Amino acid sequence: MKKNLIKLMFLIIIPITFFVVRNSLSASSTYYCDYYSNINIVEDEYLILYDEGVFSWYGEFFHGRKMANGKIFDMYNENVIAHKTLAFGTVVEVFNPHNNIVLLAVVEDRGPYIAGRDFDLSYAGAKKLGIVEEGVAKLQFRVIE
């Protein structure tokens, strides 16, 4: 009789307990970002997935010069971003997971031209995201439109 109870415990009770505990943990709230407040706690169904990229910034040397799209570059416009292949006008959401800051930027220039980098932010965009000091950082991004 004792052996049967022990078998029952190992075969039924422990797996059921593990399943209930595991599911209650996965159903907990998750952090995600939106444009209006830096971080929100919501249910899993609203989870936003990001890609990771290497971001750098450019500023004073290019300030006032023409960008690849024909407009004049303004290093104090935080919404300017450069990418090698994304179409001009593409909106990119950039998220810094180290300080939970989100930036919306529009692809208006080409670059970066240094191997291993994916995006160039304007000086103001890099300052908002907190990467001016380090110069290059791995950040998360997603293409909005």
ABEGO torsion letter per residue (X at the ends): XAAAAAAAAAAAAAAAAAAAAAAAAAABBBBBBBAABABBBBBAAABBBBBBBBBBBBBAAABGBBBAAGBBBBAABAABBBBAABBBGBBBBBBBAAAGBBBBBBBABBOBABBGBABBBBAAAAAAAGAAAAGBBBBBBBBAX
